[in-house]
Amino acid sequence: MKPNRIILIRHGESEGNIDKDKYRTIPDYALNLTPTGVEQAQKAGRQIKEIIQTESLHVYLSPYFRTRQTFSNLRSAFETNIAKIIEDPRIRELDWGHLRHPDENEEIIKQRDDFSTFYYRIPDGESGADVYDRVSTFLETLYRDFNKPDYSQNTLIITHGLTLRLFLMRWFHWTVEEFETIRNPHNCQIVVMNKRADDKYELATKLEKRHNR
């Protein structure tokens, strides 16, 4: 049985979100949540509990520090609902390759925006297309999990802004152009996919559009 809902959430506010200079000395995977990010996660946990009520929950999360910390602050609100927790590196954020000066990162972001968020490959890192490919293999695992007799009534995926968008692109078969019109969700924004009567999913959350494309 497919779950009643697939709930995706971007991690809470991280050190890198508020201080780009952190990228000079801290690998992207090791950035921590800020106090604001912790509060965002705690609030989102309560919102998720309101959505799932007493229903069971399978959790998948990126192994980055900020996604683990987001989950640790979400889970107290729905601890009794959790049936299984799976950490999966395939839903990590776009890989930037190595430490860089913030000015160099800003130049890369400008080049990517001018070229294509989907096709541009970060030097020594990944492109959006690369993330799309690994998200596709994650979906294959997800489909197999859905068929297990003890699978939960809900799925929760704790990931990153770009990866979340690429998950939706892959699931709903968006074109590259459609993908590039959508903005990343805000920190700890909850994105809900509801199962319809025909066993297919619809996106219940309205996503913001980009204004420069």
Secondary structure, DSSP 8 states (H G I E B T S, - for coil): ---SEEEEEE---BHHHH-GGGGGTS-GGG--B-HHHHHHHHHHHHHHHHHHTT--EEEEE--SHHHHHHHHHHGGGSGGGEEEEEE-GGGS-----S---HHHHHHHHHHHHHH-TTT-B-TTS-BHHHHHHHHHHHHHHHHHHHTSTT--SEEEEEE-HHHHHHHHHHHHT--HHHHTTB----TT-EEEEEE-TTS-EEE-S---B-S--
